[in-house]
Amino acid sequence: MSETKSSPGHEPRAVCLPMLKGGFGKSIFANTLGDVRGHDVLVADLDPAGHLSTGLGYYTREDEDALDLGDVLLEDASPEDIIKQPGYGFDFIPSVNLETVTEDLSRDSVMASDMRLKQDLVDPLLGDEYEYILFDIPGSRNKLVNNAVVAAPNAILPLKPVPEALNGMRETATKLVGEIRQHIDFEILAVVPNDLRARIDQQTKDRRLLEAMNTQEQFAAYLLAGRDGVDPDTGTLPEDLDVTEVLDNHIPPFARVTADEWAAIDAGEMDPPKIPIRHSAAFGDAYEERKPVTAYDPECSQIPYFEALAEIIEQGGIQQ
């Protein structure tokens, strides 16, 4: 085995974006995080819709003759055979024939099929070839999602200020995170607000999302779903767990607004901050140009917050 490529003090880590809801910005997070800290990173698109792949210039037509992830997981192909170099600071596995791959995995035995991605792709590559492997996954549960959370038991969860945001968080916590924690140690490294644009000293959608993330025991229970004594359905934690501490450990400092700070904002004693990650036309423009925003607009004001998020990944969580 060759010497690991991980930076000093940083363990190689596989990370997934497992929100069971589409449209929250997972693809933007994936391609931006791949290129902000100068590591050897592999980004893989496991969503049959291929939004991430399209945004990097890879078109995801079904092609029976194309070598794909199924050839790696179910045949004898090497992972290197399907890895592309888009030229943006990370290597990439595009979405190709994933509907067929999912169907083929479903015909395999349950235990074996959920371990394929870990055994055949992550284990051979993580540490030796890549410091970090990042999986963008679909917004609904399937065999590839099962594989991703087993292979990459570290999660980043983006949330947008839309009416279904908290329901998407609840579904992810109860139907995926809570279940997988019955079998493996699965960590939510950070939950990150995304596409913010409104004031938070008024009752806007941004305010409602941020206040829930930063103050509610219910939200803390979502984060710890599957842990002993945590009930995400009723939104309660065991008495020995402090809500503030749980939220401190999961909400990035750039998005953390304590209950006292909310009170100061409402009393006019504190100017309302513009919490990132904020809406930027650069993300949409970059997608149309088939580039990550780091290549399209390196001066985009939101990139430093992705750098902070990448540091959280390096550290294996938020350091207090």
N, C-alpha and C positions, 0 to 999 in steps of 0.2 A: 504493500500500500504506500502510495506516495505521501509526502508531507502535506498536511492540510493547508489550504489556502486562507483559512480564517485569520482575521486580524488579531493582534495580541489582545488577550482578554475577552475575545468574542467567540462564542461557540458557533459552528455552522448551524443553520436553522432553516427548516422548511415552514413556510407560512401560507395560510389560505385566507380567502376573502369569502366567508361562507354565509352571507346574508340570504335567507330564503325569500328574497324579494328582488325583482329587477328594478333598474332605473335609479339606483342609489349612488352610482359613480364607481363601482368596483373596477371597471376596465380602466378608468382614468387613474385610479390609485395604483393599479398593477403596473401600467407602463411608466408612470412617473416614479414610483418607488424603485423601479429597476435601474434607474440611472442617476440617482442623486448623491450617492456616497462613494462612488468609485470602486465598488466591490465587484467580484466575479459573481454575477447573478444570472440565473435562468428563470425566465417567466414563461408560464405555460397557460394557454387558453383551453380550459376544459368545458367551455360553454358551447353547445352545438350551434347557437345563434351566431357565434363568431364575431361579436362586436369588437372585442379587443384585437382580433386578427385583422379585421377590416381596417381598423384605425391605424394599423401598422403596415398596411399595403398588401396584406395576404388575403386573397379571396377564398371563401370557404365553400366552394361548390363541392357537391358529392362527387367523388372520383374513386371508383373501385380499384383503379390501377395504382393510385397513389399510396406510397408507404405512409402509415399512420400510427397513432398510438396503440391501436389494437395489435399491430405487428410486433410491438415491443412487449405489451402486457400478455398477449396470448400466443405469440409465435416466438421466433428466435432472433428477431431484429434487435440490434443494439440501440440504446437511446440516442447515441450520436447520429444515427441514421435519419432521425426526424428533426434534429435541432437545426434551426436557421440562425443566421447572423444578420439581423436587420440593420446593424450599423449605428445603433443608438446607445451603446454602453452596456448592453445586456444581450444574452442569447435568448432564443424564443422557440417555443413549440406552438405552431398555429393549430387552430381548430379545423380538423379534417376528418370527415366521415364519423363524427362522434356519436351520431344516432346509432349507427351500426355497431360501434364499439360498445356503447351502453347495452344494446340488445345482446351482444355476445357475452359480456360480463354477467348479465342476468341469467344466462343459461348455465354459468359455472356454479360450483357450490358456494354457499353464502360466505363462509369463512375465507375460502381461497380468493374469491372475487374481490372482497373488500381489502385484501392485503396486496393486490397486484401492483398498484402504483408505488407503494412503499418498497416492495421487494425488487421490482424490476427497473425502477427509474430513480427514486430518491436514494436508496441505499447505495447503489453503484456510483452516484454522482456527487452527493452532498459531502463536502469536506475535501474530497480528492480533486474534483473539477470545479465545484462552485461553493462559494461561501454561503449563499442563500438561494433557495428555490421558492418561487412565489406562484401560487395557483389562483387564477381567476376562475370561479366556478359558477354554474347556472343558478338561477333564482328559484329552482324547484328541486326537490329531493330526487336523486336517482343514483345509480351505482357509481357513477363517476364522483358524485358528491361524497358518498360513503368512502370511496378510495382516497379522496383528497383530505378529508378530516383525519383519517388514519395515518396517511403519509405525512401530513403537515399539521401536527396538533397544536399549532399556534395561530391565533386568529386576529385579524384586523377587521373591524366592522364599521363601514361608513354608513352614515344616516343622513338623509335629506329632510328638510323641514316641510314635509308633506303630510296630509292627514293619515296615511297608512304607515308612517314611520314607526310608531310605537307598536302597532300591531305586527309589523315585520320583525321587530326586535323580539316580541313575545313569541312569535312562531319559530324564529331561529333558536331562541332559548329553550323552548319546551319540546320542540320536535326534532332538534338536531343536537344542540350542545348538551342539554340534560341527558339525552339518550346516550351520546357517545361517551360521556363521563362515567357511565356505568361500566365501561370496558377499558378505557385508556385515560391517561392524564392529559387533559385538553385545556389549554390556557387561552383566555381572551387577553391579548396583549394591550389592546386599546379599542375604544369605541370613539369614532371621530365624526363630528358634524361636518357636513359637506354642502356646498352650493348655497351658503348663507348670503343674504343680501338686504335684510330688513333690520330696522332698529329693534333693540331689545328692552328699551324702556317703555314700550307699548305692547299691547296684547297681540303681537304678530305670531305667525307660524314659527318664525325663528325663535322667538321668546318661549313659546310653549315647548318646543323640542329641547332647547337648552336648559330650561328650568327643570324639566322632567329628568334629563340626563344628570343634572348637577345636584338635585335635592331629594328625589323620591326613593323611598325604600323599595317600592315596586321595581324601579329600574335596577337598583342594586341586586334585587332578587333575580332578575333576568341574567345579570352578569355571573351570578353564582349558581345558576340552575344545575341541578345534579349533585351539588355538594350536600353533605349531611345536614339535615335540619332546615334546608332552604326550600321554600314553597313558592315558585314563581307564579302559580295560579292565584294565590291569595296575596302575593307580594310581601311576604314576611321573611325575616331573617332570624336566626337563633339569637337569644339575648346577648351572647358573648361576642357578636359581630356588630361593629359600629358602621352605620350607613356612610358616614363621612369618610372613614378609612377605606371602605370598599370603593367608593367613587374616586377618591384620590389615587387609588391603585389602577384605575381603568380609564379615566378621562385624562387626555393629555393636558399638561399645564397650560398650553395656549388656549384651551377650550374650557378650562375649569373656572366656574363662577360659584362661589360658596353662598350659602343661605344668607350670611351677613352681608355679602357684597350685593346680593339681590335687594336686600332691605335698604342698603345705602343708595343704590341706583334709584329705587322707587321714592326715596325720601329727598332726592335731588342732591345728596351729599357726595355722589360719585358719578363722574361722567360715564355713560354707558359705553363699554368697549366694543369695537368691531371684531367680534370673535371670528377667527378663521375655522375651517377653510372656506373662503368666500367665493362667490360666483365670479368667474372671469371669462370674458369672451374668448380668451386665448385657448381655453380647453376645447371649445367647439371648433375654433379655427384650426387648431392643431389636428383635430380628428379629420377635418375635411382635407387637410394637406397630407394625411396619412403619416403623421409624426407624433411622438410624445411631446408634451408641452416643453420639456427640457430642451429639445432640439428646435422646436418651432419658435419659442420665445424664452430664451434662457434668463431674461430679466423679469419674467412674470413674478409678481409680488407674492404669490402663494407658494412658490417652490420652497422657500425656507421652512415652511411648515411640514412639507413632505420630508425634508431633511431631518427635522425633529422627530417625525414619525419613524423614519428609517433608523434613527438612533435608538428609539424604543425597541425596535425589532432586534437590533444588535445586542441590546442589554437584556433581552428576554422579558421585558416589561417596563413599567414606569418606575424609575428610581426615586425614592423619597429622600 
